[in-house]
Amino acid sequence: MDLGIAGKTALVCAASKGLGRACAMALAREGVNVTIVARTAQTLEQTAEEIRKAAKAQVTAVAADITTQEGRSQALAACAAPDILVNNAGGPPPGDFRDWTREDWIKAIDANMLTAIELIKATVDHMIAQRFGRIVNITSSAVKAPIEILGLSNGARAGLTGFVAGVARKTVRHNVTINNLLPGPFDTDRLRGTVTSVAKASGRSFEDVWKERQQGNPAGRFGNPEEFGVACAFLCGQHAGYITGQNLLLDGGAFPGTL
């Protein structure tokens, strides 16, 4: 399917690896010129070169921390008026809410709620004026099924979800959609780090915990970041203009509800 977005521009956050990288790659393969942002310059530039080789699109790499005002300013200086915005930021650490300070909460909210809102604020009026815009926020399956030890993430991402639910109904009239993609377990460095921690704490091998978790998913496997990227690209396409304010779960069927 031709998504009809060749020649468009996209700003993709936290895109040096994992799900952000997969989204940038999928968009570039559709002919979208992408600006990718991440903190580690070496990893980011390597990813940029891989995307350039795989797709006929321009790729600009901006080494910056998107969760800071300075980092957002750097990203927007490189891509001031994107047609497509993919919000993404690493999740806060797990733990017991009794141990978290106000500073911990503010840091989580800044990264996983306010950063996305600030970038939407900076780009949405241009999208409305040109009558095309696609905004996709990468959040978490924990928005649908909160994970007890991820309280910081649960709270911050739920806040972003509530914000999007309101504003997405205002922008769609102008062909500007805002949706959230909720990943379950995908084969990423973050998941491998989590499984490594669980294995060490339980005295089990990484392989045993990894396999057990795979088999515990209805799909019998973890998600492939590439399929996540393709889902993101579809939501950013010309044909997705009637989808807005949605929380689309990609978890292999792990969430047991009907809604």
C-alpha positions as CSV (number, residue, x, y, z in Angstrom):
1,M,0.0,0.0,0.0
2,D,1.2,3.5,-0.8
3,L,0.7,5.5,2.3
4,G,0.8,8.8,0.3
5,I,3.4,10.5,2.5
6,A,6.5,10.5,0.3
7,G,8.2,13.8,0.6
8,K,6.7,14.7,3.9
9,T,8.9,15.5,6.9
10,A,8.9,13.8,10.3
11,L,10.4,14.4,13.7
12,V,11.0,11.1,15.5
13,C,12.1,11.2,19.1
14,A,14.3,8.7,21.0
15,A,15.0,7.1,17.6
16,S,18.5,5.8,17.8
17,K,17.3,2.3,18.7
18,G,14.3,0.2,19.7
19,L,10.8,1.3,18.8
20,G,11.7,4.8,17.9
21,R,14.3,3.6,15.4
22,A,11.8,1.2,13.9
23,C,9.3,4.1,13.4
24,A,11.9,6.3,11.7
25,M,13.0,3.4,9.5
26,A,9.4,2.6,8.4
27,L,8.6,6.3,7.7
28,A,11.9,6.7,5.7
29,R,11.0,3.7,3.6
30,E,7.8,5.5,2.7
31,G,9.8,8.4,1.4
32,V,9.5,10.6,4.4
33,N,12.4,12.8,5.2
34,V,13.2,12.2,8.9
35,T,14.9,14.1,11.7
36,I,15.8,11.6,14.4
37,V,16.7,12.7,18.0
38,A,18.5,10.8,20.8
39,R,21.0,11.5,23.4
40,T,23.9,9.4,22.4
41,A,25.6,10.9,19.3
42,Q,27.5,7.8,18.2
43,T,24.6,5.5,18.3
44,L,22.3,8.0,16.7
45,E,24.6,8.7,13.8
46,Q,25.0,5.0,13.2
47,T,21.3,4.6,13.0
48,A,21.0,7.6,10.7
49,E,23.5,6.0,8.3
50,E,21.6,2.6,8.4
51,I,18.3,4.4,7.5
52,R,20.0,6.3,4.7
53,K,21.2,3.0,3.2
54,A,17.8,1.4,3.5
55,A,15.6,4.2,2.3
56,K,15.6,6.9,-0.3
57,A,15.0,9.7,2.1
58,Q,16.9,12.5,3.8
59,V,17.9,11.7,7.4
60,T,19.0,14.4,9.9
61,A,20.5,13.4,13.2
62,V,20.2,15.6,16.3
63,A,22.0,14.5,19.4
64,A,20.0,16.0,22.2
65,D,17.9,15.2,25.3
66,I,14.3,15.6,24.1
67,T,13.1,15.7,27.7
68,T,14.7,19.1,28.2
69,Q,13.8,22.5,26.8
70,E,17.2,22.9,25.3
71,G,16.9,19.5,23.6
72,R,13.5,20.3,22.2
73,S,14.8,23.6,20.9
74,Q,17.6,21.8,19.1
75,A,15.2,19.3,17.6
76,L,12.8,22.0,16.4
77,A,15.6,24.1,15.0
78,A,16.5,21.1,12.7
79,C,12.8,20.3,11.9
80,A,10.8,23.4,12.7
81,A,7.5,22.4,10.9
82,P,7.2,18.7,10.6
83,D,4.2,17.1,8.9
84,I,4.6,14.1,11.2
85,L,5.6,14.0,14.9
86,V,6.5,10.7,16.7
87,N,6.8,11.4,20.5
88,N,8.9,8.9,22.4
89,A,11.0,8.9,25.5
90,G,12.5,6.2,27.7
91,G,10.4,5.2,30.7
92,P,11.2,5.9,34.3
93,P,12.7,3.1,36.5
94,P,10.5,0.6,38.3
95,G,10.2,0.6,42.1
96,D,8.0,1.0,45.1
97,F,6.0,4.2,45.3
98,R,6.9,4.6,48.9
99,D,10.5,5.3,47.8
100,W,9.8,7.9,45.2
101,T,10.3,11.6,46.0
102,R,8.5,14.5,44.4
103,E,11.6,15.0,42.2
104,D,11.2,11.4,40.9
105,W,7.6,12.2,40.0
106,I,8.4,15.5,38.3
107,K,11.2,13.8,36.3
108,A,8.8,11.1,35.1
109,I,6.0,13.6,34.2
110,D,8.5,15.8,32.4
111,A,9.8,12.9,30.3
112,N,6.6,11.0,29.6
113,M,3.9,13.6,29.6
114,L,5.0,17.2,29.3
115,T,7.7,16.6,26.7
116,A,5.1,15.2,24.3
117,I,2.7,18.0,25.1
118,E,5.3,20.7,24.5
119,L,6.2,19.2,21.1
120,I,2.6,19.0,20.1
121,K,2.1,22.6,21.1
122,A,5.1,23.6,19.0
123,T,4.0,21.8,15.9
124,V,0.2,21.4,15.7
125,D,-0.7,24.9,14.5
126,H,1.5,24.5,11.4
127,M,-0.2,21.2,10.8
128,I,-3.6,22.7,11.1
129,A,-2.7,25.6,8.8
130,Q,-1.6,23.2,6.0
131,R,-4.5,20.8,6.7
132,F,-2.3,17.8,7.2
133,G,-0.6,16.4,10.3
134,R,0.0,13.1,12.0
135,I,1.1,12.9,15.7
136,V,1.8,9.5,17.2
137,N,2.8,9.1,20.9
138,I,4.6,5.9,21.9
139,T,3.3,5.2,25.4
140,S,2.9,1.8,27.0
141,S,0.5,-1.1,27.4
142,A,0.5,-0.1,31.1
143,V,-2.0,2.6,30.1
144,K,-4.5,-0.2,29.6
145,A,-3.2,-2.6,32.3
146,P,-1.1,-0.8,34.9
147,I,2.0,-2.6,36.1
148,E,2.4,-2.2,39.9
149,I,6.2,-1.6,39.9
150,L,5.9,0.9,37.1
151,G,3.9,3.5,39.0
152,L,5.9,6.5,37.7
153,S,5.3,5.4,34.1
154,N,1.6,4.5,34.8
155,G,0.9,8.0,36.2
156,A,2.8,10.1,33.6
157,R,1.6,8.2,30.6
158,A,-2.0,8.2,31.8
159,G,-1.8,11.9,32.1
160,L,-0.6,12.2,28.4
161,T,-3.4,9.9,27.4
162,G,-6.0,12.1,29.1
163,F,-4.6,15.2,27.4
164,V,-4.6,13.6,23.9
165,A,-8.2,12.4,24.4
166,G,-9.4,16.0,24.5
167,V,-7.2,17.7,21.9
168,A,-7.4,15.0,19.3
169,R,-11.1,15.7,18.9
170,K,-10.3,19.3,18.1
171,T,-7.6,18.9,15.5
172,V,-9.1,16.1,13.4
173,R,-11.4,18.6,11.7
174,H,-8.3,20.0,10.1
175,N,-6.9,16.6,9.0
176,V,-4.6,16.5,12.0
177,T,-4.8,13.3,13.9
178,I,-3.2,12.4,17.3
179,N,-3.1,8.8,18.4
180,N,-1.2,6.7,21.0
181,L,0.6,3.4,20.3
182,L,0.8,1.2,23.3
183,P,3.6,-1.4,23.1
184,G,3.5,-4.6,25.1
185,P,6.7,-6.7,25.2
186,F,8.9,-6.1,22.2
187,D,12.4,-7.5,21.6
188,T,14.3,-4.3,22.5
189,D,17.3,-3.5,24.7
190,R,14.9,-2.2,27.4
191,L,13.1,-5.6,27.6
192,R,16.4,-7.4,27.6
193,G,17.5,-5.3,30.5
194,T,14.3,-6.0,32.4
195,V,14.7,-9.7,31.9
196,T,18.3,-9.6,33.0
197,S,17.3,-7.9,36.2
198,V,14.6,-10.5,36.9
199,A,16.9,-13.4,36.1
200,K,19.6,-12.1,38.5
201,A,17.0,-11.4,41.3
202,S,15.5,-14.9,40.9
203,G,18.8,-16.8,40.5
204,R,17.6,-18.1,37.1
205,S,19.2,-17.9,33.7
206,F,18.4,-15.1,31.2
207,E,17.4,-17.7,28.7
208,D,14.9,-19.4,31.1
209,V,13.2,-16.1,32.0
210,W,13.1,-14.9,28.4
211,K,11.5,-18.1,27.2
212,E,9.0,-18.2,30.0
213,R,7.9,-14.7,29.2
214,Q,7.6,-15.4,25.5
215,Q,5.5,-18.5,26.2
216,G,3.3,-16.5,28.6
217,N,2.2,-14.2,25.8
218,P,-0.8,-15.5,23.7
219,A,1.3,-15.0,20.6
220,G,4.0,-17.2,22.0
221,R,6.7,-14.6,21.2
222,F,7.7,-11.0,21.7
223,G,6.9,-8.3,19.2
224,N,9.4,-7.4,16.5
225,P,10.2,-3.6,16.5
226,E,9.8,-3.6,12.7
227,E,6.1,-4.5,12.9
228,F,5.6,-1.7,15.4
229,G,7.3,0.7,13.0
230,V,5.0,-0.3,10.2
231,A,1.9,0.3,12.4
232,C,3.2,3.7,13.2
233,A,3.8,4.5,9.6
234,F,0.2,3.5,8.7
235,L,-1.2,5.9,11.3
236,C,0.9,8.6,9.8
237,G,-0.4,7.9,6.3
238,Q,-2.9,9.7,4.1
239,H,-5.4,6.9,4.6
240,A,-5.6,7.2,8.4
241,G,-7.3,10.6,8.6
242,Y,-10.4,9.1,10.3
243,I,-8.4,7.6,13.2
244,T,-7.8,10.0,16.1
245,G,-7.7,10.0,19.9
246,Q,-7.2,6.2,19.9
247,N,-5.0,4.0,22.1
248,L,-3.9,1.2,19.9
249,L,-2.5,-1.8,21.8
250,L,0.3,-3.9,20.3
251,D,0.9,-6.7,22.8
252,G,0.2,-10.0,21.1
253,G,-3.1,-10.3,22.8
254,A,-1.7,-10.1,26.4
255,F,-4.4,-7.7,27.6
256,P,-7.4,-9.9,28.4
257,G,-10.2,-7.3,28.1
258,T,-12.6,-6.7,25.2
259,L,-12.2,-2.9,25.1
